[in-house]
Amino acid sequence: MRSIQSVFFVIVASLLFWVGHVQAAENWNPAHILEAFQYPYANGQTTVGIIAHRGVVSDGCPENSQCSIDATVNNNIEAIELDVKQSSQGTPWLFHDQNAGRMIYHLPLFDIFQDRTPPIGWDPDFRTMTDNQLSHSYLRDRNFSGTRFHPLSVLEALRYIKVKAPQLLVVLDIKTAEAVSRCASIVKDLGMENQVVLKASSSLYSSNPPRSEGSLAGVHFVPTVYAGNLDDIAVNFTNVYCDVSVEVHHCRVEEWLKVAYDNPDIPWVEIGNKSPDYPDPTSSFVAQAKRYKHAIGAFVPVPEYNLSRGNGAYYVRSNATCCARLSDYLTKTRYFGNETVDRRESLDLQLTSGFTNIITDNPLQAIKLTSDRGMRHTERYE
């Protein structure tokens, strides 16, 4: 009898802890979270927001899934970034890789640890898969085991979040203009304009920063500006005056960013800076944004596999194989110099460089560091 009572006590205590844990975040309002991300220097303090990249994952809980959404909420993380890819029918789905082999459970199982191009095994381009195939598929977890979770369409995911995670800010990482338009329509149809932010490459809008009109009317949008985008903006954003005393290409990018920051529906700009030091192509734009106290987003890569080898090859490629080094993706530009080093793994460096929100696969570490530095003010989210 005493044993049964002990078990009952443990169960009740666990339930009470769980309820309290979730309720702490339920007081948050995504519109207030978004406001804190947009105005990180309000009230004389610096607020750094944390975004869980693909959600919080674990054994049996795959990325970009219902489970990773739930885990993000249950860990009191204010925002989640979910990746978007389109099926063969154009439907937006939550999926990160361009190829399906790593994340879709299919026999024989695809081995990600190979350097062949194209890789050997079942690894179809996601864009060739139908909605029916995807809805009847199962996701693999980080250890490549099958799970009970299906891929989610963006519509399914946002419907779920609206009901089950109304306190969560959602960022959709999108690759094409068509997918941006489709996702914007879904957001507006669901009435989630104050909870969902769309994000896409500035190259899609290089001739003009995205405007609050057409499909984007009333929807919050974040452009990403990486070194590879600078030339596109410099060549295409020509309807701007640049004094003869300044370098015209640099001037055009500065003016493009100014127009973006002047748009109230662009809450921040993600600058893909690899190093804050000159001559990194984006370093001066980060420094300027910091000087003017603009909201700047950063992605902090977290090693994924083979960390014990110590050779830097820790990251999954877009074709679902492993493993690449960050140095494999250093960019050369025509007008802005070349990237020579990638120091984004240092969360500490991103904070000292002036970034005001952090996308990371280790959001709990980021929460601890920002809390220790007095940069976490979740009372603004209520």
N, C-alpha and C positions, 0 to 999 in steps of 0.2 A: 504493500500500500504506500509506504514511504517513497519507494522508487517511482511509483506512478505519479505521486504528488510532485516529486522533483522534476520529472519530465514535463508535467503540466506547467509548473512554474517557469521552466526554461522556455517553453513554447510561448506562454503569455508574455514573458519579458521580451522575447525576440520580436513578437508582434508589436508590442508597445514601442520598442526602439525603431522598428521599421516605419510605423505610422508617423512617429515624431520626425524621423529622418526625412521622409517625403514631404511632410507638412512644412518643414523649414523653407523649402523651395517653392511651395505652392503660393506663398505670399508674394512672389515675384510677379511683376507685370512685364511682358515682353516689350511693350511700348516704352517702358521706363528703362529696360536694359538697352534697347536701341538708342534711346536718348543719351545714356551714359557712354555708349560706344561713340556716338557722334560728337559729344562734348566732354571729352575725358578730363579737361582741366577745370571743370566747373567747381564752384565753392572753394577755390583756393587750394585744391588738392588734386593729385593725379590718380585717375582710376584706370587701371589696365584690365581690359576684359579678356576672358579666356574662352576659347572655342575648341571643343573636342573634335578633332579631325576624324571623320567617319564614325563618330560616337565612341563610347567606351567599350572595348572588346575584351574578351577573356576566352578561356577554353569553353567551347560550346556556344559562344556568343559572337557571331561574325560581324564584321564591319558593315556599315550602311544597312543595318537591319532593324527590325522592330526591337530586338533585344538590345542592340547598342544604343538605341534611342532611350529605352527604359533605363539602362544603366547610367546614361548621362544625367538624367533627371535624378535618379536615386543617389548620385554622388554630388548633388548640389552644384552642378556646373551650369552656367547660365546660357550657354550657346553651343550649338552643334553645327558642324559643316558636313553636308551630305553631297556626294558626287553624283552627277547626272550624265547618263549616256542614253542615246536613243536606240530603240529597237529597229528592226527592218521596216516596221510600219510607222516609224517616226515618233512613237510613244516615248516620253521621257521616263526613265527608270533610275533607281538608285544603284549606281555601279561605278567603281573607280577605274579599273583597268580598261584598256581598249580591247583586250582579248579576254575570253571568259574562263580559260583553263584553271587559273589559280582559285577562283572563287565559286565556280559551279561544280557541284558533285556529279561526276560523270565517269562511268567505268569504261575502260581502265583509267584510273586516276592520273591526271596530268602531273608530271614531275616538273616543278618550277625551277629546279636547280640545273640549268643548262644554259649554254651560251650560243646555241645554234640559232641561225636566222634563215628561214623561219624555224621555230622550235619543233621538236618531234612530239607527236601526241595530239590529243583533242584540245585544241586551243582556238576556237573560231573567233573571228572578229565579232564583237558584241553587236555591231550594226547588221549582221546577217541573221541574228536570232529573232524569232517571231515572239509576239506577246504571249501566245499560247505556250510556246516552249519555256519561256521565262517563268510564267505563272505556275508551271508544273515542275519547275526545277527546285533544287535545294542548295543552300549556300554551305560552303566549307568554312571552318573556323581558321584561326591563325596557325594551327598545327595541321591543317589540311584534312581534318576529320569532317564527315558529313554532319549536318545539324538538322533540326526540325524547322528551320526558318527558310521561307521562300524569299526570293528577290521581291522588292516592293516597287511598284510604279510610283512616280512622284505624287500622283493623285491619291493613291492608297496611303502613302506615308504621311502626307499632309492632313488627310482626313483623320488618321490615327492620332497625330500630334495635336490637332485641334481639340480633340476630346480628352485624350489621356495625358497630354503634356502641354496644357495651355500656358504654362509659365516659361516655356523654353523658346529662346530666340533661335531661328533656323536660318542658316546660310546655305543656299544651293549653288554649288560650284559647277558652272555650265560651260560647254565648249563651243557651241555654235549659236549663231544669231537666231536660227529657227527654233532651237531648243529654248532660248531665252524667251521668245515670243510665246511658245506653248506653255512654259512654266508661269509666265506672267498672267496668262489667261486663267490658269488653274488657281493661282493665288487670289486673283480678284473674284473668281466664281465662289471660292470658299470664304471670302471676306477676311483674309489673313494678311492684309497689307501691312499691318503693324507688328506682325510676328515673323514674316519671312523676308529675307534679303536675297536678291539674285546677284550672282557674281560671275563675271566673264572677262576675257582678255580685252585690254584697251585696243588691241589691233583691230577688233571688230568695229570699233568706233573711232578709228584714228583720224578721220577727217573732221570729226566733231565729237566731243564728249557726249555720252548718252543724255538725252533730254527727257523731261517728264511729259512725254506726248506719245501718241500712238499706242502700241502694245505696252509701253512702259509707264503710261500715265497712272500716277498714284501708287506706283510700286517702287520700293527702295532698291537701289542698284549700286554695287561696288565694282569699279573697274580695277583690274590688276595691271600694274605697270612693271614689267620685268625688262631686263636689258634688251632682250630680243624684240620688245615692242617700241623701243625708243626711235629706231630708224623709221618705222611705219608712221609714227606720229610726226616726226620731223619732216618727212616727205609729203604727207597728206594734209596736215593741219596748216594750211597756207593763208587762210583768211585772218591774218593777225599782223599787227605792226611790230616790227623788231628794229630797234635803233641800229644804225650802221656800226656803232661802237661795240656791239655785242655779237657773239657767235650765233648765227641765225638758227641753226638746228637746236641748240640748247635753249634758245629763246622760245622757240615754238613749243617745246615740251613743257617749259615753265608756264607758258600761257595756257596750254591745254590743261595742266593741273589746276591752274587758277580757276578756269571755267568750271572744272569738275567740282572743286571745293565750294564754289559759289552756288551750286545746285543743292537745295535743301533735301532733295530726294537721294543724294549721294552721301551717306553718313560717314564714310571714310574711303580712303584709297589704299589698296594693298600694293606696297612697293616691294618687289622681289629683289631686295638688296642682298648680295652675297658677302659684302664686306663694307663697313662704314667708312673705310679709308680710301682716299684718292690713290690710284686712278680708277677704282671701280666705277663702271658707267653710271650707276644709279646713286652713288654716294652723295653727290651734291644735292640731289632732289630730296633725299632723306634729311640731310642737314637743314635744308630750307624749310621743309615741312615741320621739323622739330622747332626751328627758330620761330615760326609763326604759330606754333601750338596747334597744328592741324592733327586730326585723327589719322593715324597710319597703322595699317595692318601688316603683320609679318607671319610667315610660315616658318616654324622651327622643326626641321626634320629630326625624327627619332630613329636610330638604327633598328632595322626590322629582323634581319637574320644574320647568322654567321659572325656575330660580334666577337666571339672568342678568337677568330683568326687574326684580328687586329690589322687588317689590310685596307680598311675603309670600304670594302665592297659589301655593303649591308642592305642595299635598297632594291625593292622590286621595280622592274622596268614596266613601261606601259603595256608591253606585250605579254605580261604576266610571268616573265621569267626573272630569275635572280642569279647573280646580284650585281648591281651597278654601284659605282662610286659617285659621290656628289661632283667630283672633278670631271666626270664624264659629260656633265651638262654645262660646263662653263661656256659662256657665249661670247662670240666676237661680233662687234658692231662696226658699221661703216663710219659713223660720225662721232661716236662716244667712247672709243677705246674698247678694250677687251677685259672680260673678267679673268682673273688669274688665280683666285682662291675662293672657296666657299666656307664661310665661318658661321653659317646659320644654325649649326647644331648647338651653339652656345646661347642658351636662353638669357643668361646674364648680359651678354653683349647686346641682344635685341632690346633689353630694357634700358640699358645705358645709352643706346643709340636713339631713343625717343619713340620707339614703337608703342602704340597704345592699345592694341589688341593682338593676341597671340593665338595662332592656330597650331595645335600640337597633338601628337598621338599620346602624349603623357600629360594630360591636363591637370592631374592631381599634383604633380611636381611643380607645374607652373602656378597653381593656386598657392602652394606653400611658399614659393619664392616671392610672389607678389605680396602675399600677406606679411611675410617677414619684413618686406621693404616698405610697408605702409601704403601699398598701391592697390589694395583690394578694398573696395567700399560697397559692399553688397546692399547696404541700406538704401542706396540710390535705386535699386531694382524694385523696391516695394511699391 
